[in-house]
Amino acid sequence: MGKKSNRFLGFTSPPSLPRHPWIYVNDPTTNTPHVSSLKGIIGDCSILHRSNDGDANFEARERLAASLDTLKDDAFGAGQNVMLITENLADSKTTDKLETATTIREQAIKGGRNFASVNLYLQDGTKENDKATWGPNHLELAITNMTVREVAQKIYSWLFTVLSPTEHVHLLPIAKLQAVDKQHFADYDYCAIADTKSHSKDAKIQFVAVIVTKPVVIPNTQRLQWTVADKSGLGNFYFQYRGDTSQYTWDWVLALRPGDIKALPRMPMIQVKESRRVRIAKFPLRAAGSAISGVGLALKTVGHGVAKLGDITSMGKSSEWVPSGDVVVAKDGKMKKIDWSATFEKESKDRTAKVKAAMKKETPPKEKHSEAESDRSTLRWSEYENEKAIISEKEFC
């Protein structure tokens, strides 16, 4: 067997998950209930209450910066998402709010993380001339005629519009990113992206992840490639087009959009061993989706068509783990890996040869002889190599 191609290996090292963003929220109401409600929506996250004791002078800002320096949330933990930093300032304290937000934003940038700010107000928000000082990720929200829950939900929805899909995982409760598809993949266990290697190659596992990038066709292949993220990290996935039967899955994958949350079952892997005489690892084969029908079959097809790119790995010179959909069992019982590019190329060549053969078999129509004139039609191929049409010439006697 020839040397294994490395053309897909460059896609297996996506960038690391971004750090938790810091969100500044000024809540003018007593006990800042809107921030508490927002924390309840996000799940397990931390709240840092900014004290308003004393003047907002240089020393106060230094104390705030020192407090931010002590936040040790660089490593992503299951019990912590974003950091909510809150103040309780009146509508008229715009200057104080801006000084606090500016300090937090600077420390966030220096710490390699994103920042967003929210100014809740009862009557008077930030004046138009001062709004740019907040920065691009800022929300002004009047809360007089809104419930606490409505305000929190408004902030939560807005955060998804200013933060990138890779940062969305920090906003999502753990339970939402572990909501597996039990209806169609009941025998598939949940697996975090970072834990893939802890499962056997032939294990039935499914991921629940945020779609980070829109699927694109990898050049010179019949594969769709896209990136996803969960709380454990990022991963690259692919779908291999396998003919007409995989068209539904191809369209389903193409419809994925950044920010979507999807359950993605991994296609089971089969170990194919090759030498001069092919050695095959025993594997219980059965038709995918044979026990289901209707819509369930379509969904099952989608699941089985999704495989994690990182799982196509070499097991030494004579062994390779291959997605079950890329394996064919020949008449002699031997298991072989399908080269889809070569398969489709051969299909194209065979079709072209068939058309050419059919054209050569065509015979010219015979014309009746007339007493007045004798028409004789002769057929000849064009003298031009690229011209496929047959040219008809009429000779008069």
C-alpha positions in Angstrom: 0.0 0.0 0.0 1.3 3.5 -0.8 2.2 6.1 1.7 -0.8 7.5 3.6 -1.9 10.9 2.4 -1.4 13.8 4.7 -3.7 16.3 2.9 -6.3 16.3 5.7 -3.9 16.2 8.7 -3.5 20.0 8.7 -7.1 20.4 9.7 -6.8 18.5 13.0 -5.3 21.3 15.0 -7.8 24.1 15.4 -7.1 27.1 17.6 -7.7 26.6 21.3 -10.9 27.7 23.0 -10.9 31.5 23.9 -10.8 32.5 27.5 -13.9 33.5 29.4 -15.2 37.0 28.5 -15.7 39.6 31.2 -19.1 41.3 31.3 -19.7 44.6 33.1 -23.3 45.3 34.1 -24.4 48.4 35.8 -27.7 47.7 37.6 -29.3 50.8 39.1 -31.8 48.9 41.2 -31.2 47.8 44.9 -29.4 44.5 45.3 -28.8 44.2 41.5 -31.5 41.6 40.9 -31.0 41.7 37.1 -27.5 40.5 37.3 -28.5 37.7 39.7 -31.2 36.6 37.2 -28.7 36.7 34.3 -26.4 34.4 36.4 -29.3 32.0 36.8 -29.8 31.8 33.0 -26.1 31.3 32.2 -25.6 28.7 34.9 -22.5 28.4 37.0 -20.6 31.6 36.7 -19.0 34.1 39.0 -20.1 37.6 40.1 -17.8 40.3 41.3 -19.6 43.1 43.0 -17.9 46.4 42.5 -18.1 48.4 45.7 -19.1 52.1 45.5 -17.5 53.1 48.8 -15.3 56.2 48.4 -14.6 58.3 45.4 -13.9 57.0 41.9 -10.4 58.2 42.0 -7.0 56.8 40.9 -6.6 54.7 44.0 -10.0 53.2 43.6 -9.3 52.2 40.0 -6.0 50.7 41.0 -7.8 48.6 43.6 -10.2 47.4 41.0 -7.4 46.5 38.6 -5.7 44.6 41.5 -8.9 42.7 42.1 -9.1 41.7 38.4 -5.5 40.5 38.5 -6.5 38.0 41.2 -9.2 36.3 39.0 -7.7 33.0 38.2 -10.0 31.6 35.5 -7.6 31.1 32.7 -8.2 27.3 32.5 -11.7 26.4 31.6 -13.5 24.7 34.4 -16.9 22.9 34.3 -18.1 25.0 37.2 -17.4 28.4 35.7 -18.5 30.3 32.6 -18.2 34.0 32.3 -17.3 36.6 34.9 -20.0 39.1 35.6 -18.7 42.4 37.2 -21.5 44.5 38.5 -22.0 48.0 39.9 -25.0 49.8 41.4 -24.8 53.4 40.1 -27.6 55.8 39.3 -28.4 57.1 35.9 -26.5 60.3 36.5 -23.2 58.6 37.3 -22.1 58.1 33.7 -18.6 59.2 34.2 -18.0 56.8 37.1 -19.5 53.9 35.0 -17.2 54.7 32.1 -14.1 54.8 34.3 -15.0 51.4 35.7 -15.8 49.9 32.3 -12.6 51.3 30.8 -10.4 49.8 33.5 -12.1 46.4 33.2 -11.8 46.5 29.4 -8.1 47.3 29.5 -7.5 44.4 32.0 -9.5 42.0 29.9 -7.5 42.8 26.7 -4.2 42.5 28.6 -5.4 39.1 29.9 -6.3 37.9 26.4 -10.0 37.8 26.7 -13.1 39.6 25.3 -15.2 42.2 27.0 -18.7 43.5 26.8 -20.6 46.1 28.8 -24.3 46.7 29.7 -25.7 49.9 31.1 -29.2 49.5 32.6 -31.0 52.7 33.3 -34.4 53.9 34.6 -34.8 57.2 32.8 -31.6 58.6 31.3 -29.1 56.5 29.5 -25.7 57.5 28.2 -25.6 60.6 26.1 -25.0 60.2 22.4 -21.6 61.9 22.5 -20.4 59.5 25.2 -21.6 56.2 23.8 -18.5 55.5 21.8 -16.4 55.5 25.0 -18.0 52.3 26.0 -16.5 50.4 23.1 -18.2 48.3 20.4 -19.6 45.5 22.6 -22.0 47.7 24.5 -25.8 47.6 25.3 -27.9 50.5 26.6 -31.2 49.2 28.0 -34.1 51.1 29.6 -35.7 48.8 32.2 -38.6 50.8 33.6 -41.3 48.8 31.9 -39.6 45.4 32.0 -39.6 42.5 34.5 -36.4 41.3 36.0 -36.5 38.1 34.0 -37.2 40.0 30.7 -34.2 42.3 31.3 -31.9 39.3 32.0 -33.2 37.4 29.0 -32.6 40.5 26.8 -29.0 40.8 28.0 -28.4 37.1 27.5 -29.8 37.1 23.9 -27.7 40.2 23.1 -24.5 38.6 24.3 -24.8 35.9 21.6 -24.8 38.7 18.9 -21.6 40.3 20.1 -19.6 37.3 21.2 -18.2 34.8 18.7 -19.5 31.2 18.4 -16.4 29.9 20.1 -17.3 32.1 23.1 -20.9 31.0 23.1 -19.9 27.8 25.0 -19.1 30.0 28.0 -22.7 31.3 28.0 -24.4 27.9 27.7 -25.4 25.8 30.8 -23.6 22.5 31.0 -26.9 20.6 30.6 -27.6 22.2 27.2 -24.2 21.0 25.9 -24.9 17.5 27.1 -28.4 17.1 25.7 -27.8 14.1 23.5 -30.2 12.8 20.8 -31.8 9.9 22.7 -34.6 9.4 20.2 -32.5 8.5 17.2 -29.2 7.5 18.8 -30.2 5.9 22.0 -27.2 3.5 21.9 -24.7 6.4 21.4 -23.0 7.7 24.6 -22.2 11.3 25.2 -18.6 12.3 24.7 -16.8 15.7 25.1 -14.6 16.7 22.2 -11.4 16.5 24.4 -12.3 13.0 25.6 -12.5 11.4 22.2 -9.2 9.5 22.6 -10.5 7.9 25.8 -13.0 5.9 23.8 -12.2 3.0 21.5 -12.3 3.7 17.8 -15.3 1.5 17.3 -17.3 3.0 20.2 -20.7 4.6 19.5 -20.4 8.2 20.8 -22.1 11.5 20.0 -21.0 15.1 20.6 -23.2 18.1 21.5 -21.4 21.2 20.2 -21.8 24.7 18.9 -21.2 25.1 15.2 -18.3 27.5 14.9 -17.7 27.7 11.1 -19.9 27.1 8.1 -19.2 23.8 6.3 -17.0 24.3 3.2 -15.9 21.9 0.5 -12.3 20.9 0.9 -10.5 21.6 -2.5 -10.1 18.6 -4.8 -12.2 16.3 -2.6 -15.8 15.4 -2.0 -15.7 16.4 1.7 -17.3 19.0 3.8 -15.2 20.4 6.6 -16.4 22.5 9.6 -15.3 23.3 13.2 -17.3 22.9 16.4 -16.8 23.7 20.0 -18.0 22.5 23.4 -16.8 23.2 26.9 -13.8 21.0 26.6 -12.4 22.6 23.4 -12.6 22.7 19.6 -12.7 20.0 17.0 -12.9 19.6 13.2 -15.5 17.4 11.6 -16.0 16.3 8.1 -18.6 14.6 6.0 -17.6 12.4 3.0 -20.0 12.4 0.0 -20.6 8.8 -0.9 -23.0 9.0 -3.8 -26.7 9.6 -4.2 -27.6 7.9 -0.9 -25.6 10.5 1.0 -27.2 13.6 -0.7 -29.6 14.1 2.2 -26.8 14.2 4.7 -24.7 16.5 2.4 -27.6 19.0 2.3 -28.2 18.7 6.1 -24.6 19.5 6.8 -24.5 22.4 4.4 -27.5 23.9 6.2 -25.5 24.2 9.5 -24.9 27.8 10.6 -22.4 29.2 13.1 -24.0 29.4 16.5 -26.2 26.3 15.9 -26.2 23.7 18.7 -26.3 20.2 17.3 -25.9 16.6 18.4 -23.3 15.0 16.1 -23.0 11.2 16.3 -19.6 9.9 15.2 -19.6 7.2 12.5 -18.3 3.9 14.0 -14.7 3.1 12.9 -13.5 -0.2 11.6 -9.9 -1.4 11.9 -8.6 -2.5 8.5 -5.3 -4.3 8.5 -3.3 -4.6 5.3 -0.2 -6.5 4.2 0.5 -8.7 1.2 -2.4 -10.8 2.3 -5.1 -8.5 3.8 -5.6 -9.2 7.5 -9.0 -8.0 8.8 -10.0 -7.3 12.4 -13.2 -9.0 13.2 -16.1 -6.5 13.4 -19.9 -7.2 13.7 -21.3 -5.6 10.5 -24.9 -4.7 10.1 -26.8 -2.4 7.8 -27.0 1.1 9.2 -30.5 2.0 10.1 -31.9 -1.4 9.3 -34.2 -1.4 12.4 -35.8 2.0 11.7 -37.6 3.7 8.8 -39.2 6.9 7.7 -37.9 10.2 9.1 -35.9 8.3 11.6 -33.9 6.7 8.8 -33.1 10.1 7.4 -31.8 11.3 10.8 -29.9 8.1 11.3 -28.3 8.6 7.9 -27.2 12.1 9.0 -25.7 10.8 12.2 -23.8 8.0 10.5 -22.5 10.4 7.9 -20.7 12.6 10.4 -17.3 11.5 11.4 -14.6 13.2 13.4 -11.6 14.0 11.2 -9.2 13.4 14.0 -10.3 9.7 14.2 -8.8 8.8 10.8 -5.4 7.9 12.2 -2.7 5.5 11.2 -2.2 2.4 13.4 1.3 1.6 12.0 2.2 0.6 8.5 -0.2 -2.3 8.2 -3.3 -1.0 10.1 -5.7 1.8 9.8 -9.0 2.9 11.5 -11.5 3.8 8.8 -15.1 5.1 9.1 -17.5 2.2 8.5 -19.1 4.1 5.6 -15.7 4.1 3.8 -15.3 0.3 3.9 -16.6 -2.2 1.4 -16.7 -6.0 1.8 -15.7 -7.7 -1.5 -17.1 -10.9 -2.8 -14.2 -12.8 -1.3 -15.0 -11.4 2.1 -12.0 -9.1 2.2 -12.5 -5.7 3.7 -11.2 -2.7 1.7 -11.1 1.0 2.2 -12.9 3.0 -0.5 -11.0 5.8 -2.3 -14.0 8.0 -3.1 -12.0 10.4 -5.3 -10.8 7.5 -7.4 -14.3 5.9 -7.4 -15.9 9.1 -8.8 -13.1 9.6 -11.3 -13.6 6.1 -12.6 -17.3 6.6 -12.8 -16.8 9.7 -14.9 -14.4 7.9 -17.3 -16.7 5.0 -17.7 -19.6 7.3 -18.5 -17.6 9.1 -21.1 -16.5 5.9 -22.7 -20.0 4.6 -22.8 -21.2 7.8 -24.6 -18.4 7.6 -27.1 -19.2 3.9 -27.8 -22.9 4.7 -28.3 -22.0 7.5 -30.8 -19.9 5.2 -32.8 -22.8 2.7 -33.2 -25.1 5.3 -34.6 -26.0 4.7 -38.3 -27.0 7.4 -40.8 -30.7 7.6 -41.8 -31.4 6.3 -45.4 -33.1 8.7 -47.9 -35.4 7.7 -50.7 -34.3 8.1 -54.3 -36.3 10.5 -56.5 -36.8 10.3 -60.3 -36.1 14.0 -60.5 -32.9 13.8 -58.5 -30.8 11.4 -56.6 -29.9 12.4 -53.1 -27.1 10.6 -51.4 -26.3 11.4 -47.8 -22.9 10.6 -46.5 -21.8 10.9 -42.9 -18.4 11.8 -41.8 -16.8 12.8 -38.5 -15.7 16.3 -38.0 -12.1 17.0 -38.9 -11.9 19.0 -35.7 -11.0 16.9 -32.7 -13.1 18.8 -30.2 -16.2 18.9 -32.3 -18.6 16.1 -31.4 -21.5 16.7 -33.8 -21.9 14.6 -36.9 -21.8 16.7 -40.1 -24.2 15.7 -42.9 -23.1 16.4 -46.5 -25.5 16.2 -49.4 -24.2 15.5 -52.9 -26.3 16.2 -56.1 -26.0 14.2 -59.3 
